[in-house]
């Protein structure tokens, strides 16, 4: 499309006064997204050791990969200089081949998190306090086992939430308090098992409600009925399973909009909030003038990005925070004017660098002057244009992870033989089982949190789905006790997978509104059973 080509021209890099137009993509948007996602590990943590100080640490890279990793202190110290690994560009060979060789030798941060206190077990996260096992968690306090969530406190098991407090197992929801098991709810409090409820209070098992209090299964109830039902849901698993079936029946009968957008203007895609001029965007918050974007927060003028926060003028980038005017980069923080860089912090005007920190005018981790940089980079780009490399994100073969460890496997699942056939990695690495730790099956756990003793912290619980052991931490136990919730029967990774599975696929289908027959674009596939309306019919129904 001409609009896409014009947008690419807008994002094309200028070096030494000359603009190098990005060529049209050779992959469809989904394949481009899959390629970027293959460079992101959010859920797999491993024991490792700093390659300099040898301190034991937690890393997103397993030991079998033999990737040199650094603790935060060593990375930022004078002991580590990324430029000591610099190499000169060899114009007789492909760029990606040389970058891969150099990249393999350069140490990198074991796990990426910044400006945080007591949040060492988080990744791709910033400005947090007392957070544990989270990814893309920003400006949060006491938030655990959560993903892509912001400005929240005292919560567990969130996905794509903002401004939540004392909430559990919620996704795609904002500004809620004291709630459990919400999806697509806003400004709701003291509620459980709700879908698409706004301005509600003390509601259970409801869907599509606005500004209601004390409703159960979309029917008005008394305060006493609400309190009795809420109490029983927390401690009686049989009652809970039967209630969830009734809730799903209510939810299925409640009309859904073709796409989920709130406060958006001139935008296409799904799960968009307060965004403008976003085309083919999915799960975007407060973004403007973006195309083919997946999971972004406060981004402007970006194309083909995934998991970007506060990005500006970015193209074909993944896992970028507070960076701008860059293309074909992965995991950069507070950087600008980068091309084909990976794991760079506070770095500017560089090409093909790895683990840069406050560097400028570097190419393949080698220092140059401004004049040398502006003379050499155009030659490299022209070389890459001839080899067909320029304009493409890093090939999946350069990913440090097995495909099954990455975000790509969540959104584009593949079997091991399919992955190997493509020449990509698959990880069979298993964490060694804990030594001398007692295990307990979930059917031996008391249902009432008041009956759970403190020594449950010393036991490993066997996940009822995956069959693997997991432990709970003190902060987690305190949270369950405060909320009166049962101890979970599924491990953190399984709970995350269950939340992700509730999302609609990131694909639009042509359908008819089931009320007025108007043509619509929706992420609800035609064969799905939901009642899907155009925006006008949906708004008339819920208000």
C-alpha positions in Angstrom: 0.0 0.0 0.0 1.2 3.5 -0.8 0.4 4.7 2.7 2.7 2.1 4.1 5.5 3.1 1.7 5.1 6.7 2.6 5.2 5.9 6.3 8.4 3.9 5.7 9.9 6.9 3.9 9.1 9.0 6.9 11.0 6.6 9.2 14.0 6.1 6.9 17.3 7.0 8.4 19.4 10.1 7.4 23.1 9.9 7.8 25.4 12.7 6.9 22.6 14.6 5.2 21.6 11.7 3.0 18.4 9.7 3.5 18.5 5.9 2.9 15.0 4.8 2.0 13.9 1.7 3.7 12.9 -0.9 1.0 9.4 -2.5 1.1 9.2 -5.4 3.5 9.6 -8.9 2.2 7.5 -10.5 5.0 3.8 -10.0 5.8 3.0 -8.1 9.1 2.4 -11.4 11.0 5.7 -12.9 10.0 7.5 -9.7 10.8 5.9 -9.7 14.2 6.9 -13.4 14.7 10.5 -12.6 13.9 10.7 -9.8 16.4 9.0 -11.8 19.1 11.6 -14.6 18.7 14.1 -12.2 20.4 12.1 -11.8 23.6 12.0 -14.0 26.6 9.6 -12.8 29.3 8.8 -15.9 31.3 11.8 -18.1 31.6 14.3 -17.4 34.4 17.5 -19.3 35.1 20.3 -19.4 37.6 23.5 -18.1 36.1 26.7 -16.3 37.2 28.2 -12.9 36.3 31.1 -13.5 33.9 33.2 -10.9 35.7 32.6 -11.0 39.5 31.2 -14.6 39.3 28.3 -13.7 41.6 25.3 -16.0 41.4 22.3 -14.3 39.7 19.1 -14.8 37.9 19.2 -14.5 34.1 17.0 -14.8 31.1 19.8 -16.8 29.5 20.2 -20.4 30.6 23.7 -21.8 31.3 23.7 -24.2 28.3 23.7 -21.2 25.9 27.2 -20.2 27.1 26.3 -16.5 26.7 28.5 -14.2 28.9 26.2 -12.3 31.2 26.9 -9.5 33.7 25.3 -8.3 36.9 24.2 -4.6 37.0 27.2 -3.5 39.0 29.7 -5.0 36.6 27.9 -3.9 33.5 28.1 -0.3 34.5 31.6 -0.4 36.1 34.8 0.5 34.3 35.7 -3.2 34.4 33.4 -3.8 31.4 34.1 -1.9 28.1 32.0 -3.1 25.2 34.4 -1.4 22.8 37.1 -3.9 23.6 35.1 -6.4 21.4 35.0 -4.1 18.4 35.7 -5.3 14.9 36.1 -3.7 11.5 33.4 -4.2 8.8 34.5 -6.8 6.2 32.8 -5.9 2.9 33.4 -9.3 1.5 30.9 -10.9 3.9 27.3 -10.3 4.9 26.7 -7.9 7.7 24.5 -10.2 9.8 27.2 -12.9 9.7 29.7 -10.5 11.2 27.3 -9.0 13.7 26.5 -12.5 15.0 30.2 -13.4 15.5 30.8 -10.2 17.3 27.6 -10.4 19.4 28.4 -13.9 20.7 31.5 -12.6 22.4 30.2 -9.5 24.0 28.8 -9.8 27.6 25.3 -8.5 28.2 23.1 -7.7 31.2 21.9 -11.0 32.7 18.4 -9.5 33.1 17.2 -6.1 32.1 15.5 -3.8 34.7 16.3 -0.2 35.6 15.7 2.4 38.3 14.0 -0.1 40.6 14.2 -1.1 44.3 13.9 -4.8 45.4 12.8 -5.8 41.9 15.7 -7.9 40.7 13.5 -10.8 39.5 11.8 -8.6 36.9 12.7 -8.2 33.2 12.2 -5.4 30.7 10.9 -3.4 33.6 11.5 0.1 35.1 10.9 2.3 38.1 9.4 -0.4 40.3 9.5 -1.2 44.0 9.1 -4.6 45.7 8.0 -6.4 42.5 8.7 -10.1 41.7 8.6 -12.3 38.5 7.2 -9.6 36.2 7.8 -8.5 32.6 7.2 -5.1 31.2 6.1 -3.9 34.6 6.6 -0.1 34.9 5.9 2.3 37.8 4.5 -0.4 40.0 4.8 -1.4 43.7 4.2 -4.8 45.2 3.1 -6.3 41.9 4.0 -9.9 41.3 3.7 -12.5 38.4 2.4 -9.8 36.0 3.1 -8.7 32.4 2.7 -5.5 30.5 1.2 -3.6 33.4 1.7 0.0 34.6 1.1 2.3 37.6 -0.4 -0.5 39.8 0.2 -1.5 43.4 -0.5 -4.5 45.6 -1.6 -6.8 42.7 -0.9 -10.4 41.5 -1.3 -12.0 38.0 -2.1 -9.0 35.9 -1.8 -8.8 32.1 -2.0 -5.5 30.2 -3.5 -3.5 33.1 -3.0 0.1 34.3 -3.7 1.9 37.5 -4.9 -1.3 39.4 -4.9 -1.8 43.2 -5.4 -4.9 45.3 -6.5 -6.9 42.2 -5.9 -10.5 41.2 -6.0 -12.4 37.9 -7.1 -9.4 35.7 -6.4 -8.6 32.1 -6.9 -5.7 29.7 -8.4 -3.6 32.5 -7.7 -0.2 34.0 -8.4 1.8 37.2 -9.9 -1.0 39.2 -9.8 -1.6 42.9 -10.2 -4.8 45.0 -11.2 -7.0 42.1 -10.5 -10.6 41.0 -10.8 -12.2 37.6 -11.7 -9.2 35.5 -11.4 -8.8 31.7 -11.8 -5.6 29.8 -13.2 -3.8 32.9 -12.7 -0.1 33.8 -13.3 2.0 36.9 -14.7 -1.1 38.7 -14.3 -2.0 42.4 -15.0 -4.9 44.7 -16.1 -7.2 41.9 -15.3 -10.7 40.7 -15.6 -12.6 37.4 -16.7 -9.7 35.3 -16.3 -8.9 31.5 -16.7 -5.5 29.9 -18.0 -3.8 33.0 -17.5 0.0 33.6 -18.1 2.1 36.6 -19.4 -1.0 38.5 -19.2 -1.9 42.2 -19.8 -5.2 44.0 -20.7 -7.2 40.9 -20.1 -10.9 40.4 -20.3 -12.9 37.2 -21.5 -9.9 35.1 -20.9 -8.9 31.5 -21.6 -5.6 29.6 -22.8 -3.6 32.6 -22.5 0.1 33.2 -22.6 1.9 36.6 -24.3 -1.0 38.5 -23.9 -2.1 42.1 -24.7 -5.4 43.8 -25.5 -7.4 40.6 -24.9 -11.2 40.2 -25.0 -12.9 36.8 -26.4 -9.7 35.3 -29.4 -9.7 37.7 -29.8 -7.2 40.6 -29.1 -8.7 44.0 -28.8 -7.5 47.6 -25.6 -6.6 49.4 -26.1 -9.7 51.6 -26.3 -12.0 48.5 -23.2 -10.3 47.0 -21.2 -10.9 50.2 -22.3 -14.5 50.6 -21.6 -15.4 47.0 -18.1 -13.7 47.1 -17.2 -15.5 50.2 -18.2 -18.9 48.9 -16.4 -18.3 45.6 -13.2 -17.8 47.5 -13.2 -21.1 49.4 -15.5 -23.6 47.6 -13.9 -24.9 44.4 -16.9 -27.0 43.4 -19.2 -23.9 43.8 -16.6 -21.8 41.9 -16.5 -24.2 38.9 -20.3 -24.3 38.6 -20.5 -20.5 38.9 -17.8 -20.0 36.3 -20.0 -22.0 33.8 -23.0 -19.8 34.6 -20.9 -16.7 34.1 -19.6 -17.9 30.7 -23.2 -18.5 29.6 -24.1 -15.0 30.6 -21.0 -13.6 28.9 -21.7 -15.5 25.7 -25.2 -14.0 25.4 -23.9 -10.4 25.9 -23.1 -8.6 22.7 -19.4 -7.7 22.0 -18.1 -4.8 19.9 -16.3 -5.6 16.7 -13.1 -4.3 18.2 -12.2 -3.2 21.7 -11.3 0.5 21.5 -11.7 3.2 24.2 -11.0 6.9 23.6 -9.5 6.3 20.1 -9.6 8.3 16.9 -9.0 7.1 13.3 -7.6 3.8 14.4 -7.8 0.1 13.4 -6.9 -3.0 15.4 -8.0 -4.3 18.8 -7.4 -3.6 22.5 -6.6 0.1 21.9 -7.0 2.7 24.5 -6.7 6.5 24.2 -4.8 6.3 20.9 -5.0 8.3 17.6 -4.1 7.4 14.0 -3.0 3.8 14.9 -3.4 1.4 12.0 -3.2 -2.4 12.5 -2.5 -1.9 16.2 -3.0 -4.5 18.9 -2.9 -3.9 22.7 -1.7 -0.3 22.5 -2.1 2.4 25.1 -1.8 6.2 24.6 -0.1 5.9 21.2 -0.3 8.1 18.1 0.6 7.8 14.4 1.7 4.2 14.4 1.3 1.2 12.0 1.6 -2.5 12.5 2.3 -2.2 16.2 1.9 -4.8 18.9 1.8 -4.0 22.6 3.0 -0.4 22.9 2.7 2.2 25.6 2.9 6.0 24.8 4.6 5.6 21.4 4.6 8.1 18.6 5.4 7.8 14.9 6.4 4.1 15.0 6.0 1.3 12.5 6.5 -2.5 13.0 7.2 -2.5 16.6 6.5 -4.8 19.6 6.6 -4.1 23.3 7.8 -0.5 23.0 7.4 2.1 25.7 7.9 5.9 25.1 9.2 5.3 21.7 9.4 7.9 18.9 10.2 7.5 15.2 11.0 3.8 15.4 10.8 1.1 12.7 11.2 -2.7 13.0 12.2 -2.6 16.7 11.5 -4.8 19.7 11.7 -4.3 23.4 12.7 -0.6 23.3 12.2 1.9 26.1 12.5 5.7 25.9 14.4 5.6 22.6 13.8 7.4 19.3 15.0 7.8 15.7 16.1 4.2 15.4 15.4 1.2 13.2 16.1 -2.6 13.3 17.0 -2.6 17.0 16.3 -4.9 19.9 16.3 -4.1 23.6 17.7 -0.5 23.8 17.1 1.9 26.6 17.2 5.7 26.6 19.0 5.7 23.2 18.7 7.4 19.9 19.7 7.3 16.2 20.6 3.6 16.3 20.6 1.1 13.5 20.9 -2.7 13.9 21.9 -2.4 17.6 21.1 -4.9 20.4 21.1 -4.5 24.2 22.4 -0.9 24.2 21.9 1.5 27.1 22.1 5.3 26.8 23.8 4.9 23.4 23.6 7.3 20.5 24.3 7.4 16.7 25.7 3.9 16.4 25.4 1.0 13.9 25.6 -2.7 14.6 26.6 -2.5 18.3 26.1 -4.9 21.2 25.8 -3.9 24.9 26.7 -0.3 24.2 26.6 2.0 27.3 26.8 5.7 26.8 28.7 5.3 23.5 28.4 7.3 20.3 29.6 7.0 16.7 30.4 3.3 17.0 30.2 0.6 14.4 30.4 -3.1 15.3 31.5 -1.9 18.8 34.4 0.0 17.3 34.8 3.7 18.0 34.9 6.3 15.1 34.8 10.0 14.8 31.6 11.7 13.5 33.2 12.2 10.1 34.4 8.6 9.9 31.0 7.3 11.0 29.1 9.4 8.4 31.5 8.1 5.7 31.4 4.4 6.6 27.8 3.8 7.5 26.4 4.7 4.1 28.9 2.2 2.6 27.6 -0.5 4.9 24.0 0.2 4.1 24.8 0.1 0.4 26.5 -3.3 1.0 23.5 -4.5 2.9 21.2 -3.4 0.1 23.1 -5.5 -2.4 22.9 -8.6 -0.1 19.2 -8.0 0.7 19.9 -7.5 4.4 19.0 -3.8 4.8 15.4 -3.2 5.7 15.1 -6.6 7.5 15.1 -7.1 11.2 17.6 -9.5 12.6 17.0 -13.1 11.3 15.6 -15.5 13.9 18.8 -17.5 13.7 20.5 -14.7 15.6 18.1 -15.0 18.6 19.8 -16.1 21.8 16.8 -18.2 22.8 15.1 -21.3 21.8 11.9 -20.5 20.0 9.8 -22.2 22.7 11.3 -19.7 25.3 10.1 -16.7 23.5 7.0 -14.5 23.0 6.8 -15.8 19.5 5.9 -19.2 20.8 3.0 -17.6 22.8 1.5 -15.8 19.8 2.7 -18.1 17.0 3.0 -21.6 18.5 5.0 -24.2 16.6 6.1 -27.7 17.2 9.7 -28.6 17.7 10.2 -30.3 14.4 8.6 -27.3 12.6 11.0 -25.0 14.3 14.1 -27.1 13.6 13.0 -27.4 10.0 13.2 -23.7 9.6 16.8 -23.7 11.0 15.7 -22.0 14.3 16.7 -23.1 17.8 14.6 -25.1 20.2 15.5 -25.3 23.9 15.3 -28.6 25.8 17.0 -27.1 28.8 15.2 -28.0 32.0 15.9 -26.4 35.4 17.4 -28.9 37.8 14.8 -30.0 40.4 15.1 -28.4 43.8 17.1 -30.5 46.3 15.6 -31.7 49.5 12.4 -29.8 49.0 9.1 -31.4 50.0 6.3 -31.4 47.5 2.6 -31.4 47.9 -0.2 -32.1 45.3 -2.9 -29.5 45.0 -5.6 -31.8 46.2 -3.9 -31.9 49.6 -4.1 -28.1 50.0 -6.8 -26.6 52.2 -9.4 -24.6 50.2 -9.7 -21.9 52.9 -6.7 -19.7 53.1 -7.2 -19.5 56.9 -6.2 -23.2 57.1 -2.9 -22.7 55.1 0.0 -22.8 57.6 3.1 -20.6 57.2 5.3 -23.6 56.4 3.6 -23.9 53.0 6.4 -21.5 52.0 8.9 -24.4 52.5 6.9 -26.8 50.2 6.8 -27.0 46.4 3.3 -27.3 45.0 2.8 -29.6 42.0 0.9 -27.6 39.3 -2.3 -29.4 38.5 -1.9 -28.6 34.7 1.8 -28.8 34.0 2.8 -31.3 36.7 5.8 -29.2 37.6 6.7 -27.9 41.1 6.3 -24.3 42.0 6.7 -22.3 45.2 4.9 -19.4 46.6 6.7 -16.5 48.3 5.9 -14.7 51.6 4.5 -11.6 49.8 2.2 -13.8 47.8 0.9 -15.6 50.8 0.3 -12.3 52.6 -1.7 -11.2 49.5 -3.9 -14.3 49.5 -4.6 -13.9 53.2 -5.5 -10.2 52.8 -7.9 -11.0 50.0 -9.2 -14.3 51.4 -8.2 -16.2 48.3 -7.2 -19.8 48.0 -3.6 -20.7 47.2 -3.4 -21.2 43.4 -3.3 -24.8 42.0 -1.4 -23.8 38.9 2.2 -22.5 38.6 3.0 -18.9 37.5 3.9 -19.8 33.9 0.7 -21.8 33.5 -1.4 -19.0 34.9 0.3 -16.6 32.5 -0.5 -18.9 29.5 -4.1 -19.1 30.6 -4.4 -15.3 30.7 -2.7 -14.9 27.3 -5.1 -17.5 25.8 -8.1 -15.3 26.7 -7.0 -12.6 24.2 -8.5 -12.6 20.7 -5.9 -13.4 18.1 -4.2 -10.4 16.5 -6.0 -10.7 13.2 -9.0 -8.9 11.7 -11.8 -10.7 9.9 -14.5 -9.3 7.6 -18.0 -9.9 9.1 -21.5 -8.5 9.3 -22.9 -6.8 12.4 -25.3 -9.4 13.8 -27.9 -6.7 14.5 -27.9 -4.2 11.5 -25.8 -6.3 9.0 -23.3 -3.5 8.5 -19.8 -4.6 7.3 -17.3 -4.7 10.1 -13.7 -5.7 10.8 -13.3 -7.8 13.9 -11.0 -10.1 15.7 -13.9 -12.5 16.4 -13.6 -15.0 13.6 -16.8 -15.8 11.7 -17.1 -19.3 13.2 -17.0 -18.1 16.8 -20.2 -18.2 18.9 -20.1 -14.6 20.3 -22.7 -12.0 19.4 -20.7 -9.3 17.6 -22.1 -5.8 16.8 -20.8 -2.8 15.0 -19.8 0.1 17.4 -23.1 1.9 17.0 -25.3 -1.1 17.8 -23.0 -2.1 20.6 -23.2 1.3 22.3 -27.0 1.4 22.0 -27.2 -2.0 23.7 -24.9 -1.3 26.7 -26.1 2.3 27.4 
